[in-house]
Amino acid sequence: MKGLINHFLYNTVTLVFILWFSSVLGQNPTPEATIKLAFQQSKTQQTQSPLVKHNTILKQAFNKEDNNFNRYWLSYGLYNQALIAHRLENKKAAEELINRAIELLKPLKEDAESQALLALQLGYSSRFKSYWSMMSLGRAAYQRAERAFALAPTNMRTNLALAINDFYTPKAFGGGKKVETHLKKALQAPNPSASATTPTWGKQNVYELLVKYYQKNKQQNQAQNFLNQGLSEFPNSELLLSLKQTPP
C-alpha cells in the first residue's frame, strides 16, 4: 500500500509539473525546453530555485528508472544549475553540482550525446581545481570529446565539444588548429527533430565560438559574417548580442 501511495504521489507531482510547464510554453514540453525555461527564470530572479524545483523532478524520474535518457537530462539540469550558482558567486555549490553532473555521465561511454556533454562539463569543472588538476581534466575533456566525435562525426554537439577543447588549448600545446573545421562541420550537421529524446542545444555556442575565433585571428569580416548569421537565426540571443562591437 505504501508503495502504491508513493507511486501515486510521484505521478501526481510529475503531472502537475508537466501541466504547468505546458501552460507556460504553450505546447508539450521536452526536458530541454523545461530546463531552458527554468534557467531563464533562475537568471532573471537571481536564484537557483526554479532549477532546484525542476531538477528535483528529474532526480525523482532518475531514481524511479536509471536509464540513459534520465541520466542525460538530470546531468544537463544540474550543469545548468551549476552555471547559475557560479553566476551568483556560490562557487562551492557550483562545484558540487558540476561534480554530480559529471558522475552521472561517466558510465555512458557508448552514447555520443552524453560524451559530448561530459567533455564540456569536465572543461567547465576545471575552473574550480588546482593547476595540475586542471591539466588532468583538460586531457579527460579532450578524450571524451574525441570519443563523442568517433561515435557521431556529423553531430553538432560532438563537433562543438572538440572545437571548444581546441579553442581553449594554448597554441604551445597544439591548440587552435581544428576549431574552424569542427565549427563549420557543426553548422552543417543535420537539424535534429524536435522530439522529447533528442537534444537541440549548442548552435548559438557554435556561432559564438566562430565569432570569437575570427576576432582572435584578426579576421573581422569573417567574424561579422558569422555574427550576422547567428543573429539572423537567434535574434534575441544574449550570448550573440554580447559579441556586437561598439563602433569607434
Stockholm file with secondary structure:
# STOCKHOLM 1.0

chainA/1-248         MKGLINHFLYNTVTLVFILWFSSVLGQNPTPEATIKLAFQQSKTQQTQSPLVKHNTILKQAFNKEDNNFNRYWLSYGLYNQALIAHRLENKKAAEELINRAIELLKPLKEDAESQALLALQLGYSSRFKSYWSMMSLGRAAYQRAERAFALAPTNMRTNLALAINDFYTPKAFGGGKKVETHLKKALQAPNPSASATTPTWGKQNVYELLVKYYQKNKQQNQAQNFLNQGLSEFPNSELLLSLKQTPP
#=GR chainA/1-248 SS CHHHHHHHHHHHHHHHHHHHHHHHHTSCCCHHHHHHHHHHHHHHHTSSHHHHHHHHHHHHHHHHCCCHHHHHHHHHHHHHHHHHHHHTTCHHHHHHHHHHHHHHHTTCTTCHHHHHHHHHHHHHHGGGSCHHHHHHHHHHHHHHHHHHHHHCTTCHHHHHHHHHHHHTSCGGGTTTSSHHHHHHHHHTSCCCCCCSSSCCTTHHHHHHHHHHHHHHTTCHHHHHHHHHHHHHHCTTCHHHHTTCCCCC
#=GC SS_cons         CHHHHHHHHHHHHHHHHHHHHHHHHTSCCCHHHHHHHHHHHHHHHTSSHHHHHHHHHHHHHHHHCCCHHHHHHHHHHHHHHHHHHHHTTCHHHHHHHHHHHHHHHTTCTTCHHHHHHHHHHHHHHGGGSCHHHHHHHHHHHHHHHHHHHHHCTTCHHHHHHHHHHHHTSCGGGTTTSSHHHHHHHHHTSCCCCCCSSSCCTTHHHHHHHHHHHHHHTTCHHHHHHHHHHHHHHCTTCHHHHTTCCCCC
//
